[in-house]
Amino acid sequence: MSLSDTSQKSSLNSSSATAVSSTWRSKLRLIVVLFKLRIVFLLLMAATGGAFLAASGWPGLGNLLLLWLTGGMAAAGASALNQYWERDSDGQMGRTEKRPLVTGEITNPNWIPYVGIGLILLPSLAVLPFNPALTFFLLLGAVIYVCIYTIWLKPRTLLNIVIGGAAGSAAVLSGSAAVGNWNDTGALVLSLLLFLWTPFHFWSLALLYRNEYARSDVPMLPVHTTPRQAAWWVMSHTLPTGLGGLLLVLLPSLGWVYLIPVAWVTFDLFQRNTRLIRNPSAPNAKALFMSSNIYLLVLLLAICAGTVAASAS
């Protein structure tokens, strides 16, 4: 074989490997987007926080694996149903126009409802015989997100995301249910914080994409107020969320390990919201949206670390 033939063969092999790698990356991206795995991750973190609070420390690897598997499947199924239902309106917004059901990357979407419902029902029914409370909260979160928020409230009322935030609350209580203590005081307070956090998190995003929501005819609050009024509405939820997060330190299962990082991210959250009120610009709205994600993640990690530290002392 000549040197040129060898070079050509090597080039073909390299091209084939690149094509396979590109195909896998596109398939992985499709799965991440269709099932909203980034949001699923946050919901699982919220559920994990509920589990640590209800257990007053380490909830056990078995309980966590059960929670992550069942909660992840149910949340992914609900997310797929959400995108299936909103595939037409998603095409009217730049933020969502690249989703696979909009671009045609999924040419025949008729299988999605079956997969979505299956992902919700399979884990819920599997745990029913030995943990009916977990089944209840898995189903409750899915019903709130798909039926109440996506189908009923979102296209009809400004209160859509306010009530839809209860899906995050159900995630927290699925965590406490997984360890057999769903009505733990700390978990109930955390579920309330998730309920309050969701509107200001989403309103800051809606303020950033205010014009796109106006074109899509989705009744998001920032579309029907001035940007500064929307920023004040955001603060109306930032304030109780931040104060509630700080007051969680009063629980015996938490302490300074929890308070120090949460105090820092709470200060940052208020600072960014105040800046948004003074200047309700797109960069400030984006900064607050990103800060709200960081706040929730730090809060939940601090709960896990704080409960373990308190139980060990």
C-alpha positions in Angstrom: 0.0 0.0 0.0 1.4 3.4 -1.0 1.9 6.3 1.4 -1.0 8.2 -0.3 -3.4 5.2 0.1 -2.5 5.0 3.8 -3.0 8.7 4.3 -6.4 8.5 2.5 -7.5 5.6 4.6 -6.4 7.4 7.8 -8.4 10.5 6.7 -11.5 8.4 6.0 -11.3 6.7 9.5 -10.8 10.1 11.1 -13.9 11.5 9.3 -16.0 8.5 10.3 -14.9 8.8 13.9 -15.8 12.5 13.8 -19.2 11.8 12.3 -20.0 9.1 15.0 -18.9 11.5 17.7 -21.0 14.3 16.3 -24.0 11.9 16.1 -23.6 10.9 19.7 -23.3 14.6 20.8 -26.4 15.5 18.9 -28.3 12.6 20.5 -27.1 13.5 23.9 -28.1 17.2 23.4 -31.6 16.0 22.2 -32.1 14.0 25.4 -30.9 16.8 27.6 -33.2 19.4 25.9 -36.3 17.2 25.4 -36.3 15.9 29.0 -35.0 19.3 30.4 -32.3 17.5 32.4 -30.9 20.8 33.7 -34.2 21.5 35.4 -34.5 17.9 36.5 -31.1 18.3 38.2 -32.4 21.3 40.2 -35.5 19.4 41.2 -33.5 16.4 42.4 -31.3 18.8 44.4 -34.5 20.2 46.0 -35.7 16.7 46.8 -32.3 15.8 48.2 -32.4 18.9 50.5 -35.8 17.7 51.7 -34.4 14.2 52.4 -31.4 15.6 54.4 -33.7 17.8 56.5 -36.2 15.1 57.2 -33.4 12.7 58.2 -31.6 15.4 60.2 -28.4 14.3 58.5 -27.3 11.6 56.1 -30.5 10.0 54.7 -28.8 6.8 53.6 -27.5 5.9 50.1 -30.4 3.5 49.4 -33.0 6.2 50.1 -31.1 8.7 47.9 -30.8 6.3 45.0 -34.5 5.5 45.2 -35.3 9.2 45.3 -33.0 10.2 42.4 -34.2 7.3 40.2 -37.9 7.8 40.8 -37.8 11.6 41.0 -35.6 11.9 37.9 -37.8 9.7 35.8 -41.0 11.4 36.9 -39.6 14.9 36.3 -38.1 14.0 33.0 -41.5 12.5 31.9 -43.3 15.7 32.9 -40.8 17.8 31.1 -41.2 15.9 27.9 -45.0 16.3 28.1 -44.6 20.0 28.7 -42.5 20.4 25.5 -44.9 18.2 23.5 -47.8 20.4 24.5 -46.0 23.7 23.9 -44.2 22.7 20.6 -46.2 25.3 18.6 -45.7 28.2 21.0 -42.0 27.3 21.5 -41.5 28.1 17.8 -42.5 31.7 18.4 -39.7 32.5 20.8 -36.0 32.7 20.2 -35.3 31.1 23.6 -37.1 27.9 22.7 -37.1 27.8 18.9 -34.1 25.4 18.8 -35.9 22.7 20.8 -36.0 19.4 18.9 -39.8 19.4 18.5 -39.6 22.8 16.9 -36.7 22.3 14.6 -38.0 19.0 13.3 -35.1 17.1 14.7 -37.8 14.7 16.0 -39.8 14.1 12.9 -42.6 12.0 14.5 -43.4 13.2 18.0 -46.4 10.9 18.6 -44.3 8.6 20.8 -43.5 11.4 23.3 -46.8 11.3 25.3 -46.5 7.6 25.8 -42.9 7.8 27.0 -43.6 10.9 29.2 -46.6 9.2 30.9 -44.7 6.0 31.3 -41.7 7.7 32.9 -44.2 9.2 35.4 -46.3 6.2 36.2 -43.7 3.5 36.2 -41.6 4.7 39.2 -44.7 6.0 41.0 -46.5 2.7 40.9 -43.3 0.8 41.6 -42.9 2.4 45.1 -46.6 2.5 45.9 -46.6 -0.8 47.9 -43.9 0.3 50.3 -44.0 4.1 50.2 -47.3 5.6 49.2 -46.3 9.0 50.3 -43.5 9.1 47.8 -45.9 7.9 45.1 -48.3 10.7 46.0 -45.7 13.5 45.8 -44.2 12.1 42.6 -47.6 12.2 40.9 -48.5 15.5 42.5 -45.5 17.2 41.1 -46.1 15.9 37.6 -49.8 16.8 37.7 -49.1 20.3 38.9 -46.5 20.9 36.2 -48.2 19.3 33.2 -51.9 19.6 33.9 -52.3 22.7 36.2 -49.4 24.8 35.0 -48.7 23.9 31.3 -52.2 23.1 30.1 -54.5 25.1 32.3 -52.8 28.2 33.8 -49.9 29.2 31.6 -52.0 30.2 28.6 -54.7 31.9 30.7 -53.5 33.8 33.7 -50.6 35.9 35.1 -50.7 33.7 38.1 -49.4 30.7 36.1 -45.9 30.5 37.5 -47.0 31.5 41.0 -49.2 28.4 41.3 -46.9 26.3 39.1 -44.2 26.8 41.7 -45.9 24.2 43.8 -44.3 21.5 41.5 -41.0 22.4 43.2 -42.6 22.1 46.6 -43.8 18.6 45.7 -40.2 17.7 44.8 -39.0 18.7 48.2 -41.7 16.7 49.9 -40.9 13.7 47.7 -37.4 13.8 49.3 -38.8 13.9 52.9 -41.2 11.1 51.9 -38.3 9.0 50.6 -36.9 8.8 54.2 -40.3 8.2 55.7 -40.9 11.6 57.2 -42.7 13.7 54.6 -44.2 16.2 57.1 -40.9 17.1 58.7 -41.0 20.8 59.8 -37.8 21.7 57.9 -38.9 20.0 54.7 -42.3 21.8 54.9 -40.5 25.2 55.3 -38.1 24.3 52.4 -41.1 23.4 50.2 -42.6 26.8 50.9 -39.3 28.5 50.0 -39.4 26.6 46.6 -42.9 27.9 46.1 -41.8 31.5 46.7 -38.5 31.1 44.8 -40.0 29.9 41.5 -41.9 33.1 40.5 -39.0 35.5 41.0 -36.6 33.1 39.3 -38.9 32.9 36.2 -40.1 36.5 36.2 -36.5 37.7 35.9 -36.1 35.4 32.9 -39.4 36.6 31.5 -38.3 40.2 31.9 -35.2 39.3 29.9 -37.3 37.9 27.1 -40.2 40.3 27.6 -40.7 41.1 23.9 -40.6 37.4 22.9 -43.3 36.5 25.5 -45.4 39.4 24.1 -45.2 38.0 20.6 -46.1 34.5 21.8 -49.2 35.8 23.6 -48.2 34.0 26.8 -49.6 36.0 29.8 -46.4 36.4 31.7 -46.5 39.2 34.4 -43.5 41.2 33.0 -45.4 41.6 29.7 -48.4 43.2 31.4 -46.5 45.6 33.6 -43.6 48.1 33.1 -40.2 46.6 33.5 -39.7 48.5 36.8 -43.0 47.3 38.2 -42.0 43.8 37.2 -38.7 44.2 39.1 -40.7 45.2 42.2 -42.9 42.1 41.8 -39.7 40.1 41.6 -38.6 41.7 44.9 -42.0 40.8 46.5 -40.9 37.1 46.2 -37.1 37.6 46.6 -37.7 39.2 50.1 -39.7 36.4 51.7 -37.5 33.7 50.0 -34.3 35.3 51.3 -35.6 35.9 54.8 -37.1 32.4 55.0 -33.8 30.9 53.9 -32.0 32.7 56.7 -34.6 31.7 59.3 -34.0 28.1 58.4 -30.9 28.3 60.6 -33.2 28.2 63.6 -33.8 24.5 63.0 -31.8 22.3 65.4 -30.6 20.3 62.4 -28.8 23.3 60.9 -26.1 25.6 62.1 -23.2 27.9 61.1 -22.1 25.6 58.3 -25.5 26.4 56.7 -25.8 30.0 57.6 -22.5 31.4 56.3 -22.8 30.5 52.6 -26.6 31.2 52.6 -26.1 34.6 54.1 -23.6 35.4 51.4 -25.8 34.3 48.4 -28.9 36.0 50.0 -27.0 39.3 50.2 -26.0 38.9 46.5 -29.6 38.1 45.6 -30.9 41.3 47.2 -28.2 43.4 45.7 -28.9 42.2 42.2 -32.7 42.7 42.7 -32.2 46.2 44.0 -30.0 46.9 40.9 -32.8 45.6 38.7 -35.3 47.9 40.3 -33.0 50.9 39.8 -32.3 49.9 36.2 -34.6 47.2 34.8 -32.3 46.4 31.8 -31.8 43.0 30.1 -28.3 42.6 31.5 -29.5 43.1 35.1 -32.5 40.8 34.5 -30.1 38.1 33.3 -27.7 38.7 36.2 -30.6 38.2 38.7 -31.8 35.1 36.9 -28.3 33.5 37.1 -28.0 34.6 40.7 -31.4 32.9 41.5 -30.0 29.6 40.2 -26.8 30.0 42.3 -28.8 30.9 45.4 -30.9 27.8 45.2 -28.0 25.5 44.5 -25.9 27.0 47.4 -29.0 26.8 49.7 -29.6 23.2 49.0 -25.9 22.2 49.3 -25.7 24.1 52.6 -28.7 22.2 53.9 -26.9 18.9 53.1 -23.6 20.0 54.6 -25.3 21.7 57.6 -27.5 18.8 58.6 -24.5 16.3 58.4 -22.3 18.7 60.4 -25.0 19.2 63.1 -25.6 15.5 63.4 -21.9 14.7 63.8 -21.4 17.3 66.5 
